[in-house]
Amino acid sequence: MDGDGSENIYCLSHYSDAALIYSLTGDTDSMKKTIEYTMNRGVKNDPTPLRSFLTFIWDMKLIYGSDRALEMATELLNAEQKS
């Protein structure tokens, strides 16, 4: 059973929100690592995929702007189709 601190209990939206917080606090290194992990993880096994995907788009929009957020969302979905 997974407990607090295990990466398997958190949704994509949790990681997206964390990336936003890192961005706001100026921790660019942690932000980039979290976004990279998020992009690799995807939404396939997420317990709340729609909510998580929409949160991802919103958070990336706040960090990078609308155009880049939509590009990243497309990349995330394309990666899901390949796996």
Secondary structure, DSSP 4 states (H G I P E B T S, - for coil): ---TT-GGGS-HHHHHHHHHHHHHHT-HHHHHHHHHHHHHH-STT-SSHHHHHHHHHHHHHHHH-HHHHHHHHHHHHHHHHH-
